[in-house]
Structure formats: C-alpha cells, structure tokens
C-alpha cells in the first residue's frame, strides 16, 4: 500500500506542475460552464433589476438611429415611475444626427436623478478621463488594470451623468465572459466599471476600498481575483432578468400623450435599477456566457450589478485548497485501490473519491463557491491509472509464482482459485465446515462388461465431463476420479456459506443431465446410466495431503467418509441421492427432502438420520406431498417398534423405498418378537 500511496503523492505533484498551463485552465472553465448549467436558478435573479432592450421588434418600429429625444423621454418616464437608478449601456460618443439640442436636453434630464452612462477605456489615443468618471477609492493594492484614455459620451450628455462607468472588458481565452473588471487605474484616479457605478448609485454612494483580494463597497465585501476581477454568478440563460422592449416604453409615451391607459406595468419600475441597452443581433452587442452563446451585453452588466448588490457571486478557493483537495483525492484513491484484492473492484472503488469531489464541487458551486476540479480529478485519475498498472503487474508476478509452485500437484481449477485468493489456502490442511460429494454408477461392473474397452472409455469420459462441468459450475472442487466414481466438495479452497445448497443443486442437476444423456445413449445403442450420490455436511480437513514429492489437494475426515457410506446406502433404500441431517438443515429451505431412516453406517458408531433429496421447493407436487406425509407417519410407527402397523402403512404407499421398508418391518416382527426392548430405532448397515 505504501508504494501506491507514494504513486498518489507523485501523481498530485506531477499534475500540479502541468495544471497551470493554459489548456488545463480552458478545461477547468468548461467544467465551470457545466456546473452553471447544472445549477441554473433563474428564481435567484434580482427582480428589482429591469432591462429596457432595443431588440429586433423595437428596431422595426423605431427610427434608426434612435433619436436622443426618445431616450430623454424614456428617461423622464422612468424617473416618473420611481426608478432608483437608470444606466445606459449605449455609447453616445457622437453628437445627435437630428439636433444638437437633443444632447443638451438629454444631459440636463439625466442630471435630475441617479443616471449613469457607459464609456470605453483605451490604452492610447483617445479623450482624457472626465472628472465624473473617477471615484475616491481607498487603495491598499496596486493590482489594477490601467487605461490612459477613454471614449466618453458627448460632453453635453456626460456632464449630466452622476457617474460614468467603463465597460471595456476582456473575455476568457475561450471567448466566454465569466468575470468582469471592477476598477481601472487612470492618470486622474480610479474609474469604476459600469456595474460598480450602478451599484454605487443604488447603495447611496458609499465609500469604496480595495485591499489585497477584497473589494469593499459600503458594507459589502467581495472576494476578487487578480486585478480586481469579480467572478460572475449567472442565474440562467439570456432572458433571466425582467425585460421590456424599448418600443413598449415608446407606446407608453404615446398613451400618456393621448390620455390612454398605459400598456406597460409601471409598478415593476418603482425603486428599480433600470439598464437600457442593445439586444438586437444587428447591433453586435451579444456576448457568449456559460449559459448562452449569444447573450445581450447589457444582461451581463445586469448580472454583475445583481452579484454586487446581493453579495451573490462566485467565490474562488485559493490554490492551496486545490492542491490539498488533489492530494486527498489521490491518497484516498490509492487506499481504495490497494485495499481491495480484486483489482477491477478496487479500480471502481478508487474512482469514488473523484466522483465525490465532483459532487462536492457541484454542491459548493450551488452555494457560490468555485472549487477547482480538473486538477484534483486528474490527480485521482492518474493515481488510479498508475497505481492500477503497478498493482496489475505485481499481481501477475504473484500469480505466476503461485502457478509455478502449485501446478505440479493441484488441478487447474483449484490452481486458478488459489491464484486469485492465495490467502485462503493453508498448507498442510485447514479445518473447514463443508459439504462433500460422492457419486457412483449403479451396476458399473455389469455395465462395463457389455462394452468394448474403447466404447467404455469414450462413454465414461462423456459421463464424467457432464458431471464435472455441473460440479464446477456450482462452485465445487473435483477432488479425484476413481474409475466411474467422482469425489468432490464445496467450501474449499474458497469458503462458501451456501455449500450445502450448491451441493444439493449439483446433485439434482446431475440427475437431470442423465435423463438427457440416457435418451442419446439409447439412440446410440448404449445401456442407460443411473448414478447414486451421497452428500455429507460437517467439519473436515482440506489441504495438501501426500508425500514430500507428491501432493494432492483433498479433504479427509469422518464427514467425508460418511458421504461415501451414504452413496452406498442408496442401494439399501433404492434411492438416488442421500444426505445426512446436517446437509438437510442447511438446504431444507430450498429443497424438498424425505426423511428415510436413522442408520449406523459401517465404521461409525454414532447413528445418523438420513434423508432422500427429492426436488427443488418450487417443483413439489400434490402427489409428492402426500407420499412424504404418509411415509413420515409410517416412519413414526416404525421407530416406536409397531412394525405390524408400520408395514401396513408402508405397503399402502407403493413406491420402491416404502416397499423395502414394509418388507423390513415384516422381518422385524419376528426378529424382535421375543425382546421388543432391544429395538433402539437405529438400523445397522452391514456393508459399505
């Protein structure tokens, strides 16, 4: 694990080295856009910010250029309706083409309220910065973009502005607007951006200060990035804010002049911040945002104003937080990857820290916090790739060592399981609670005499293949073949909690397979095959048994011997699959059993209750239920020593096992006639 943890640390450091490159930043911005789209909440947009848009319909209805007199009338209308601030995101840098007096009237009317106009900042060749384009800002930082000149509104319009605001800004390298510059340094002082100018007026012209990465306006302190830039928190696609076409306000002016009802809801403008700007595509003021490839520039300005006034913007964690997040993700990925022995599963678990990072980053983003994700996620992914390659190569080397060590004395299937789980194999033997399996072909000696050696070998191989495939498919281990007999077990080398259920399932499947096989054998002229199976569940020792030069992976113990004895005991009861009580208890919920008898097998003194495995639970029939009930009733009489009544009861059932028990009861009537107390309810088998 330590080596994988070291890989995680190296991955973090390596990714950090390249994460500062431009293509990483572009990728991070793309994830930022995705987070915006997954977190859209138009309801959070400030309803007191209203847009008046010169859209396509307005352009169709109004003369072009729009007369300044019309803007003056609209401004007066908005002031009458109680607008707290009116901002024009339209650069009136040229005199009116209709009348010089239009500009004078416009400026005079603007001076009667909180009105601001936009100006463009220039590095060279332009007009001087007007006096009402700068604010008294307390500066404890020199990190501001600078401009020497500007393109202001015409003098008559500019003099009516409460404050001018700049709008010249730059988009991110991929062309998308995600942040704005709040302040610009000029030779005459600090010039506010248009959003800051609007917010300053809306908040009652409070003090502004800049310290380190904090911009403070009144009681609102905003965290900023380099050069006093604010990361915008967009609330949705274009059209998120309430907007009114300029043509509708023109209609309101006409209605007022004619004494008609106003076609516009005037209440939305009361105490509102109103921004007037372009929305028509032909006016080329559409900007790409995380939500929209074409969003009116005035709506970007509105978003910035909303963010400032409501202290609701995107806050960025510092770089050290990103590095710490990357290191945590990488280390957790390394721990999960190395803690699970199964590499594919470990890889899936190792991806969870990265997935959790993405979910956390989305949660934080919905709360206005930008946690860098590409750098930490890339660190986690690199840790998984590099750590996975290291573990995979180490695992292959380890498996090859195990194969080389065990392939000489373990069967290939056991070798494969031990290779995957070497910790489960204890050399020299391990005590396990398992289920053993013994099978034998009924009358094999007479069966073999009817076939040539070649046919016998061919047929036996077909039979053993079918049986073995079923055993392996159910998770069993084939111990050995002894002629036509198969010895197998479930529960080693890999532990299986349902080993008894698997063994019973395999036994039934083997008999079902024999039905199909016998049909084919009859067509080919071969005799039919009938198999007896004995199962036994209990403690046994499993492991490497043999000499120092020749080993076998096998199971030994009295439980194993019992399985062999029960396979032979099928002959006594004319049954096919016999199991002891422990197997019955472990599998009775899935299968139907018939309690046969209590017997004492050869070589063991402890009596054993034995059962016949009949079928699966969902296959039981009414006839079988009747047989089980009647047999159980007869068995009670038999155990009580009432052999005459038991014989009569067994005889009425008619199946071969019942007939055998009825005959035994008749014999016992005479055997225990002189001393009934000798009967202990246990039948002693005389042969294996």
N, C-alpha and C positions, 0 to 999 in steps of 0.2 A: 504493500500500500504506500510506503514512503516514497518509492520511486514514482508512482503515479501522482502523488501529491506534488512531488518536485516537477513533474511534467506540467501540472496545473499552474504552478508558480511561473515556470518558464513561458508557458503559453500567454499568461497575463502580461508579462513584461514584453514579450515579442509583439503582441497585438497593440500594446500601448505605444510601441515605437512607431508603428505604421498608422495608428488610428488618427494621428494628427494631420495625415495627408488629405488633400482636397477631396479625393474620391470617397474617402470614409465620411467626410463631412456631408457630401451630397447624399450618401446613403442614409445617414442619420436624419437629414432633412426629409427624405422620402418617408421614413418611419414616422416622423413628426406629422406629416400630412395625413398618414393613415390614422394616427391617433386622433387627429382633428375629426376625421370622418366618422370614427367610431364613437366620438364623444359629442357629436353635434347637439346643441341645446338652444335653439332659437328663442325659447322662452326666457333665457337669461339676458337677452339683449335689452338694453335700457329703453323703455317705451317713451321716455321723455326726450329722446333724440329723434328728430324728424328730418327726413331728406326731402328737399324740393328738387326734382330732377328735370333737366332739359332732355327728355327722351325722344324717341322717334316720333311719337304722336304729337308732342309739343312742337317739334321742328316742322311737321307738316302743317300745323295750324298757325304758327307764328312767323313773322318776317325774319329773314336772316341777313345780316347779323341782328340778333335781338336788340331792340332799342334800349339804351341805358334808362330811358324814361320808364320803360316797362319794369326794369329791375328796381327803379326807385319806387314805383307804385307798389310793387310786391313787398319791398322792404317796409314801406309805410303800413301796408296791410298787416304784415306780421307783427309789427310793433303795436298796432292797434289790438291785435288778438292776444297780446301779452307774452310774446316770445322773449325769453330772458337773454338769449344771445343769438345773433344771426351772423353766419360765416359764409363768405363767398369763396368757393374753391374754383374760381374762374379768374384768370389773369387779365385784368383790364389795363394792359400796358400801352395800348394805343388809344388816341382820342376817339370819341364817338364819330362815326361816319355820318350821323344825322345832324347833330348840332353840338357845338362846344358847350352850350349851356346845360346839356344833358349831364355832363360830368360834374359840373358845379352843383347842380341840383342833387345829383346822386350823393356827392360827398357831404353836402350840407345835411341831407336827410340822415345819412349814416352817423353823423356826429351826435344825433339825438338819442342814441342808445348804445348798447353793447354790440358793436359791429366790428368785424374783422375781415380783412381781405388777404388773399394769398399773394406771395411774391416768390420769385425764383432766385436762388442763391447761385452765384457764379464765382469761379476762381480768378477769372481775368476778364477785362473789357466789359464793363457794364456801368451802371449808375452807382453812386455812393449809397451806403446803407442809410435809410431815413431814420430820423430820431425816434419816431414811434414804431420802429422795428426792433428795438432792443429793450431788454428788461434789466433791472438791477438784480443780479443773481449773485448770491454768496458762493464763491468757488473755493473748494479745497482740493481740486483736482484739475490737472491741465489736459486731461484726455478728452478733447472735443475736436470734432471736425471743424475745419476753418473755411471761411469764404471771405473774399475781399470786396466783391461787388455783388450787385443784385439787379434783377429786373422787377421794379415795383409797379404798382398801379400808377396811372397818371396822377400828377401832383394834386389835382383838384379832388380826385377820389381818395387818394392816400391820406390827405390831411383830415378826412372825416372819419378815418378808422380809429377805434380805440387802441388797437394794436395790430400790427401786421405780422403774419406768420409765414414761415417758409415751408415750401412743400417739395423742394428739390431733394430727392432721396434716391437711394440705390436699392435694387432688389438683390436677393441672394444670387450666387453664381449660376444657379439653375434657372434664373429668371422669375422666381416666385417671390412675392412680397410677404415676408413673415415678421418683419420688425420695422420700426421707424426710428429716425434720429430725433431726439427731443430738443436738443440745443445745438447752436452753431456759434463758434467763436468768430467775431468780426473785429475790424480795427476800431469800431465805435462801441463795442460791448457784446453782450450775449444776445443773440437773436433766437427767439423761440420758434419751434415748428408750429404749423397751423393748429395741430391738435392741442399743443401746450397753450397757445394763445387762446383757443376756445375755452379750455378748462380753466385757465387763469381768470377769464371774464366770468365764467359760470360760478366759480368759487368765491367771487367777490374780490378779485385781485390780491391774493395773499402773497406772502414772501415766498421766494423760491431759492433753494440752495442745492448744491451738489457736493457730495463728499464720498470719496472712494467710489464704490459702485452703487451709490444710493442717490436718487433724485427725489427731493422733497418739495412738495407744493402744498402750502398750508399745513394741514395735519396728515396729509397723505404722503407716505414714504414708499417709493417704488425702487425695487432692485433692478439695476440695469447691467448690461454687458458693456464691452469695450466701446469707448467714445460716446457714452451716454445714450445707448440704444435700448429701446423697450421692445421686448418680445410680445407680439400681439396675440391676444386670445380671441380668435374669431368664433362666432357663435353659430355660424351656418353659411349656407350658400348666399350668392347675391340675392338681395331682396329680403334679408333678415330684418332690417330696420323698416319701420313705417315710412312709406314714401308717398309723395303727392306730385303728380306731373305739374310742371310749370304752367301748362295750358289750363289746368283746372283752377289755378290761382288767378289766371287771366280772366277766366269765366266768372270767378268770384268778384273781380273788379268790375266787370261789366254788369253783373247782377246788382252790385251795390249802386252803381251809377243809375241804373234803371229802377231802383227801388224794389227789386225782386228778391225772393229768398236765396240765401247763399247756398250754392251747390256743394260746398265743402264743409266738413265737420270742423268748425273753428275751435272746439274745445281741446283738440289734441295739441294745439299750438300754445296753449296757456302755460307759461313758465317753462317752455320747452327750449332746447338747444336746436336751432334750425341750421342745417347745412344746405347750401344751394350749389349744385354742380352739374356736370355733364353725365349722361347715361347712354346717349345715342352712340352706336358704334362708329358713325361717320365722324364723330368729334375726337376720336383717338385718345380717350381718357379711360380706357379699360385696362385693368391690371390683373395678372394671374395671382390667385391666392390659394391656400391649401384646399379650399373647397371648390373654387370656380376658376376655370381657365380665363374667364372674362368677367371681371367684377368692376363696377364703376369706381374710379379712384376716390370719389367723394365718400363711398361706403367704407373704404379702407381708412380714410380720415375719421369717419364716424366710429369705427371700431376702436381706433386709438383713443378718441375722446371718451368713449364708454369705459375702456380699460383704466384710464387715468382717474376719471370721476368716481368710479366704483371700486378702485383698488383691486381690479379683477383682471389680471394679466397673467402671462406665463412666466413663472419664476424658474430660473435655471439653477440646478445644484452645481457647486464648484467642481473642478476637475478631480480633486482628491476623493470626492464621493463616488465618481465614476470608476476610479481606479479601485477603490475599496469594494464596490459592487462587483467589478470584474473578478477581483481576487476571490471573493466569497463564492461567486458562481463557479469559478474554475475549481476551487477546493471541494465544494460540495459535489460537483460532477465527478471529480476524481475519487471521492469517498464512495459514492454510489456505484461507480464503475468497478471499483476494486472490491467492494464489499460483497457483491453477488458473484457466485462462481460461474453462473451461466452468462456468458458474455453478451448475447443478444438482449437478454432481460436487463443486464447491467447497463447496456447502452440506452435502453428505453428509460430506465430509472435515472441515469446520468443526465438525460435531457430535461428532467423535471425542474432542476434549478433554473435553467434557461427559460423554460416555459413560465415558471413562477416569476422570474424577472420581468418578462413581457407583461404578465397580468398586473404585477405591482406597478410597472411603469404606466400602464393604461389607467389604473386606479388613481395614481398620483396626478396624471395628466388631467383627469376629470376634476381634480381639485386644484388645478392651476399650477402644477409642478412638472417641470421637464427633467426627467431622469434619463440620461444618455443610455441608449440600449444597444447600439451596434457594437460598441467597444466591449461591454461586458458579455453580450451574447456571442460575439466572435471568439472571445476568450474561452467561453464554455464549450463552444463547438470544436475549437482547436484542441481543447483538453480531451474531449470525447474521441476525436479522430486519432490524435497522437497516443493517448492512453489506451484506446482500443487496439491500435496496431501493436503496441508494446505487449499488452495482455494476450492478444491473439497469438503472437509469435511465441510468447512464453508458454502459453497453454499448449500449443502444438509441440513444442520441445518436451514438455512434461508428459503429454500423451504418448509421444513416441518412445520415451523412456519406459513408460508403463507397458506399452505393447511389447517392447523388446524383452521386458522382464517376465511377462506372464503368458505370452503367446505360445510358449512351449508346453504349457500344461493346463491352460484354460481354453474352453471352447470359444469360438469367435464372438458369439453373442454375449457371453459373460465378460470377455475382454473389453468389448465395446462399452458395457455398462460400468465396469470398473474404471475404464479410462475416463469416463465422464464424471464419476464420483469415486475417486480413489479413497476418500476418507471413510467410505462405508465398508471397506474390506479390511478385516483384521486377520493378519497372517497367523496361521496355526489354529484357527477356529474361533467362532463367535457364537454365543448363545442367543438364539432368536426364537420368537414366537411366530411360527409359520404354519403353512399347510403343505403337506406332501401329497404326491400323486403317484399311484401305481396302476399300470394297465397291462392287460394280457389278453391275447386272442383265445377265445374258448375253443378247446379241442384242436390246438395248433398242431400237435403231433400227427393226428389223423388227417388233418387238413394238408399238411406238408407232404404226406405220402402220396397224395393224389396228383402232385405237380412235379414237373421236371425241376432240377436244381435252378436252371436258368429262369423258368417261369416263377419259381418260388421267390428268388431274389428280386426279380422285377416287381412282383406283386407286393412283396414285403416293403420294398422301397417306396412304392406308391402309398401304401398304408401309413408307414412311418412319417412320410412327408406331410400328409394331411394332418395327422395327429400333432406333429411337431409345430407346424405352422399355427395351429389353433392355440397351442400352449404358449408360443412366443407372442402371438397377437394379444393374449390376455395378460402379458407381463410375467409369464412364468420362465423359469430356467430349467432347461433339459439337463438333468444330471448325467444320465447314461442310457444306452440301449443294451438290453440283454436279450439277444435273439429277437423275439417279437414283443418283448416287454419294454415299456417305457417308464423311466423313473424321473420325476420332475418335482419341482417345488416352487412356491410363491412366497416372496418376502425376503429374498436374498439374491444377489448381493445388495440390491436396493430394497429398503424397507417398504412394505405395502400394508397399509392398515386394513384394506379390504381383501387380504389374501385368500380368505376362505370363500368369499363371494366370487372372486376371479377363478378359483379352482373349480367351484361348482359350475360356473358358466362354461368353463373349458370342457368339463366332463359332458355336459348336455350337448354342447356344440359338436364334440367328437361323435356322439351317437347320432346326431342329426346328419353329420357328414357321412357316416357309414351307410345311412339309408340311400343317399345318392350314389355312393360308391358301389354298393351292392347291386343297384339297378344296372350300372355299367358293367359290373363283373358278370352278371347273369347273361348280358348280351354277348360278352366275350367268351362265355363258356366256362368261367371260373366259378368255384363254390363261393357262397356268401361268407362274409366275415362278421363275427359277433365278438364284441370286446367287453370284458369285465374291468371295472375301475374301482379302486379303493382310495379314499381320501382320509387324511388324518391331520388334525389341527392340534398344535401344542408346542411346547418347548423342544428345541432340537439344536444341535451344534452344527454350524455350517462353516466351511472354510477349506483351507488347503490340507488335504489328507494324503498320506503316502510316504514314500521313502525320500531320502535326501536327493535322489536323482530323478524320481518320477512322482509327480503330484497329480491329484485330481481335486477339482473344486466340487465338493459333495456335502451331503447332510447325513448325520448319523444320530442315533438315539432311539429310545423306546417308542417315541411318537412315530418315527419313520418306520420302524418295524411293524407298528400297529397298522399303518396304511397298507403294507404288504399283506398282512394277515387278512385284512378286510377285503382286499381284492380277491383272495382265495375263498373267503367266506361267502361270496356271492353264489358259489356253487351249491352251498347248503340250502340257500333260500331261493334259488332260481331268480336272482335279481341281477341287475347290470351295474348299478352304482351304489356303493355302500359307504356310509360315513359314520364317525363316532359322534358322541353328544357335543363335544367342543365345536366341531365343524357345523353341526346343526344350529347351535346357539348363535354362531357368528353369521349365519346365512339365512336364518328362518324368515327374515322379513322380505327377502327377495325370491325365495324358492319354496316349493311345496315338498315336504318330506313325509314318509310314513315310518313311524316307529316300528321296527321289526321285532326286536327281542333284546334281552340282556344276555351277553355271552362272555365266556372266558376263553381268549384265544390261546393257542399253543405258545408256550414260552413266557406268558404273563399271567400273574395270579389275580390281578385286580379286574373285577368284572367291568364290562363296558356296555353301555346302552348303544345300540346300533340303529341306524335309520337308512331307509332307501330314498335316494333323491329321485323325485318323480318328474317335476317340471318347474317352470317359472310361475310366479304368482299369478300373472295375468293369463296363464294358459289353463288354469284349473277348470274342470267341467263338473257338472252336477253328478255324473256317474262316479267320478273320482272322489268327490266329497263324500258320497255315500259309502264307497269302498273304504275310505280312511276311517270313517266313523264306525262302521261295522267291525273293521279289523281291530280298532282300538278297544272296542267293547269285548271282543273275543280275547284280546291280549290280557285284559284285566282279569278275566276268569282264569286264564292260563297261569298267570303269576300267582293267583290265590290258591292254585292247586286243584281247582274244579275242572279237571281235564275232560270229563264227560261233556259238561256243558260247553266248554271251550271248543271241543272237537265238533260238536253240533253247530256252533256258531261259525267256526272257520269254514266248515263244509258248505254252509249256505252262501258263502261269498263267491266261490267258483274260480278265483284267479289262482295261478300256479303256486304262489307263495302261501296263500291261505290253505290250499290243498296239502302242502307239505307240513304246515303247522297242525292241520287236522290229523294227519297220519301220526305225527309225533305225539300228539295228545293221546291217541288210542294206545300207543306203545307205553306211554307213561302211566296210563290207568293200571296196567299190570305191574309196571316197574315199581311204582310207589304204593301199591295196594297194601303191602304189609306194614310199611312205615311212612305214612304221608308226611311226617315232620322232617324227613330227610330233604324234601324239596325246598331249596332256597331261592327259587325264581331265576336261577342262572343256568344257562345251557352251556356245557363244556364242549368246545370243539376238539375233535380228536386228531385233526390233520391240518396242515397249513393250507 
